[in-house]
Amino acid sequence: MQKRLFSILLLLTSVTLLCGCDSGRPKLYPCKITVTQDGVPLADAKVVLHNISDENFGNTWAPIGMTDSNGVAVIRTNAQYPGAAAGKYRITVEKYEPEQSRLGPPPAPDTPAYARWEERVANEDLGQYSLIEVIYASPETPLEIEVGRGTNDKTIDVGKPVRIKL
């Protein structure tokens, strides 16, 4: 019985590979976005492509990437498949920094003071800061790219460094 089940599974896998079926995933094209801030490469920023034809500014197959130390984000669809489907996209860029605790550094671990400090930190209402002008993280972003055959590389600049409390 197990041998028969394995044979059927193997046959189905082979048919899927031969016909090129891939769960409805669209054909993807390599895409790379280089992000600078005031001309300097911006590391650790999240880059998302939003299909312009999608009225809800969402993505069924979400093309996304994170910039490396050179500001380069290699776009991957659903965070696993290299590239993005053909189409016209708006590009959003986000980079945040958490607000620092006003309580200062923690006392030595395994002390009563540490337990009290930990409880006070947990009750703090800490926010975050955007390190990029918020226009670049919103649906009104002026940044766009058209992905298709050929080279899908683009360099964008997100303006001067900022630290905006959200």
Secondary structure, 3 states (H helix, E strand, C coil): CHHHHHHHHHHHHHHHHHHCCCCCCCCEECCEEEEEECCEECCCCEEEEEECCCCCCCCCCCEEEECCCCCEEECEECCCEECEECEEEEEEEECEEECCCCCCCCCCCCCHHHHHHHHHHHHCCCCEEECCCHHHHCCCCCCEEEECCCCCEEEEECCCCCCEEC
